[in-house]
Amino acid sequence: MVKDFPLFPLEKIAREAGAERVSRSALVALKEVLLEESETIARESVKLAEHAKRVTVKREDIVLASKR
């Protein structure tokens, strides 16, 4: 799993969502949740591509996997 992911983009997202201030621990927690969810979606996308007898994961695989 990718662990070296900057916190600044997450802080920007939180601020655009209306947060005035965001603690570092909140940003770290958000990062962990997003990375975990991304990994789950990626794994499911690979399964969908394999089921379709493809080796390439397509956008539609990602979209479908994210809705499960």
Steps between C-alpha positions, in 0.01 A plus 500: 500500500619853426584670827691802376202716410510874579245642743472843335256392224277345766507820702401692188208262440385537861516878477307501173240289680464778757747417777675807640769296672596135480727324748796298380353188662176552307695529175697184580175315574347625175811389312482151651131463415547624143799276435318198640190571292713562189673167546164324535370665182819413312477133601134480401579674169762237420244226568251671268759530222600135542135394489469687169811311381710815490837579651440874484292666770271755337320803634174308503656239730600770747156663487318170548732388779453829684124446508524157668 
